[in-house]
Amino acid sequence: MNIIWLGHGSFRIEIGDQVLLVDPWLNGNPMMEGQDKDAAIAGATHILVTHGHGDHTADVVEISGKTGAPVSGMVELAKHLHGLGAKEGHAFNKGGTITLGNVAVTLVPASHSSTMQVGDTPRYMGMETGFILRGDGKTLYFLGGYVDHGRHGLDRGLLQSRHRHPVGGRLLHDGHVGRGPCRETIFRLQSSDHVPLPHLPGRGAFGRRKSVE
């Protein structure tokens, strides 16, 4: 499994027989200036979106058209992107699991907000979410825009019972999650590894790359 940071909250995740793009934002993304954007999305099999903000969705329809990758995410958001021309994937809800090749993707709650600009008006795009990915015998928790506090706190035992794999293998989160809340989440989930971005400086062609054996 390879995890490649594309800057901000955008990732390329090579897992199982899939190449997943999560919240791919290339145009206007400082990390991607001067980089080979076509190489960053080459071979993509699916696009996953966590919430509707422009720095997560602005390029989704274009990338879907270029790669032929279907787009999946929260019902309202996914259906809106499909209506704009993105290839139709799964419009599902929190707690739902879809199968992409030999990778299972579960939609889970996050704590942020989710709107898209439609004309002059911001439009609600359903709740913000994260993803739990399972493939190659590993579990990857993409928190999205998550704040771990109070009633939004994570329950490791519940997650393990629901997903049948030890949660806490690897954690990813986007730029809206502070380091303090991230450390608390890591403690709760007993994570063995995490990638807190974009607080870290970019490394390699597309920022930080992590291979997981």
N, C-alpha and C positions, 0 to 999 in steps of 0.2 A: 504494500500500500504506500503510495506517495501522496503527500500533502504539499501543495505548492501555493504559497500566498501570492495573490495578484495585486496586493495593495488594498488598503482600507478594509472592508468586510468581504472582499472577493477571494474565492479560493477555487483552485482546480484540484479535485480529489480523484486519484486513480486507485480504484478499489475493486477487487474482483474482476469481472469482465466489463466494468463501467468506467467511463471518464466523466465525472460529474462536475459541473460548474455551479458553484453556490454564489448567488448574488453577483454575477459577473458585471463589473462596471469598469470599462476600459477608457472611454473618451472623457477626458477631464480628470481622470485618476492620476495623481502626481507620480505614483509608482510606475505607471505604464508609459510615461513620456519617454520617447526614444526607443521603446522596446518593440519587439516583434509581436504585435497583437494577434496576428493570424496564428502564430505558433502557440500562443497562450490558450487558444480555444480549439486548436486542431484535434480532431478525433472525438470531440465531445459527443457523448451519447444521451445526456439529459441535463436539463437546467433546473435547479431548485431555487426558489425564492422565499426569503423569510418574512419580508414586509415590504410595503409599497414605496418607501422613500426613494427619491430620484437617484441617490448615490448607491442604490442597490438594484434598481430596476430600469434605469434610463436606457441601457443598451440591450436589454433582454430580448426584445422583439427582433432587433437587427441580428443579434448573435444566433437566435433560433433560426432565422431565415438563412443565414450563411452556413450554418452547420447541419441544419435539419434536426437539431435536438429538440425534443418536446419539452414543454415547460410545466412544472408541477409546483403546487403550493396551496396555501389556504384558499378555500372555495372562492371567496369574493375576488381576491387578488388574481388567482390563476384564470378565472373566467374573464376578467377584464383584460388581461394580457392576451388571452386567446382571441378575444374580440378585436384587439389591435393588430392581430396578424401573427402572433406567435403560434408555433405548432402546438396542437392540443396534446397535453399530457393528462395529469390527474389533478382535478380540483377536489381536494379532500379536506378533512377537518382534524382538529387535535385528537390524538389517540388513534387515528387511522394509520394503517401500514400499507404501503404499496411495494411491489416487487419489481425491481429493474434488473433484468438478467438474474444473476445470482447474488444480488445485493438487496437487502430489505431496508426500506426507508420509513421511519415513523415520525409523524408530525407531533411536536410537543410544544407546550406553552413557553412563551418568553415574557419579558416585561419591558416594553418600550412603547411604540405607537405605530400605526400603519395607515398612511394616507398617500394618495397620488394626486398630482395636480391635473385636473381635467378642465381645460380652458382656463378660466380665471379662478376656479374654485377647487380647494382641496377636497377630495372625496375619500370617504372611509373605505378601506380595502380589507375589512375583516381583521381579526386579531393578529398581532405579531407572533411569530413562532420560531422554533428551533427545529433541529432534526437529529434523530438518532439513526446512524448508519451502521449496518451490520454486514460484514463480508470478510472473506479471507480469514475467518475464525476470529475476527476482532470487532470491537465496538467503538465507534467514534461518536462523540456527542458534540454537535455543533450548537452552541448555546444561542447564537444570534445576539440580539440586543437584550441581554439578561442582567437583572439586578437581583441578587440573592439576599432577600431580607424578609423578615416577618412572615406574613401569610403566603408570600411568594417563595418561601424557602423550599429547597429541593429535598425530596425524601429518597435517599439512596435505596432503602429496602423496597419501597414501592416500585421504583424504576427497575430494580433487579427482578422482582417477581413478575412484572409485566413483560419484560423483554428477554427473560431466560438466559441472559448473558451477564457476566459481571460488568456493571457500569463503573466507569472510572478508568477505563483504559487510556483514552485520549480525549482531551477537551480542546475545542476551538471556540473562540468568541470574537465578536467584531469590535469596532472601535468605540462603541458606545458603552462598553462595560469597563468600569474602572479597575485598577489593579487590586485594590482592597477587596471589593466584592468578588473578584475572580479568585483571590486566595481563599476566601471563605467557601466558595463553591468547590474548589479543589479539595479542601479539608472535608467537606460534607460527603463528597463522592469518593474520597480516598483515591483520587486519580494518580496514576503512575506517571503521567506526562500531560503537558498542556502547551498550547501555543497562544499566548496572549498578544493579540495584534490589534491595531497597528502601532503599538507603542515601541516595538523593536525596529531598529534600522533595517532597511532592505538588504538582502544578500542574494547573489546569484541573478540569473536572467530575469526572473519574475519575483524578486523578493525572497522571502525565506522558504526554503524547501526542507521537508522532513520525510525521510523514508522510514517506514515502520516494518520491521521484520516479524 
